[in-house]
Amino acid sequence: MDDGLNFGLQFAKMAVGLAVVLAALYACAYGLKRTGHWLKRPQAESWIHVLDRQAIGVKHQLVLLKVQDQKLLVGISPQGINLLTRIEGDAGDPGATASHQADKP
């Protein structure tokens, strides 16, 4: 009978220890997620900036990128990423002209 009580006590200690380790792992992951933006390099050094992103379906989206001095509208889907058009002028201006240069394989 003493062996059964001893086994139960050891099992409880192991379960509590496992819970403590899992809680510590979760706390570390949460902390890294919250402070991860500090680890990224500054936007000023990056050549590629995401100006806007619009979901048009569950797995489809349009993304407006600024690559150096060019603005590109790309479509993202499970099949891949396609260049839809290059945008000239100010992207926020509704009167801006776009040259349609579809990227077809």
Residue pairs with C-beta under 8 A, 6 or more apart in sequence:
43 49
47 67
47 68
48 65
48 66
48 67
49 65
49 66
50 63
50 64
50 65
51 64
51 65
51 66
51 71
51 91
52 63
52 64
52 91
53 61
53 62
53 63
53 64
54 61
54 62
54 63
55 61
56 62
59 77
59 78
60 75
60 76
60 77
61 75
61 76
62 73
62 74
62 75
62 76
62 84
63 73
63 74
63 75
63 76
64 71
64 72
64 73
64 87
64 91
65 71
65 72
65 73
65 74
66 72
66 91
70 86
71 86
71 87
71 88
71 91
72 83
72 85
72 86
72 87
73 83
73 84
73 85
73 86
73 87
73 98
74 81
74 82
74 83
74 84
75 81
75 82
75 84
82 102
82 103
83 101
83 102
83 103
84 102
84 103
85 98
85 99
85 100
85 101
85 102
86 98
86 99
86 101
87 96
87 98
88 96
88 97
88 98
88 99
89 95
89 96
89 97
90 96
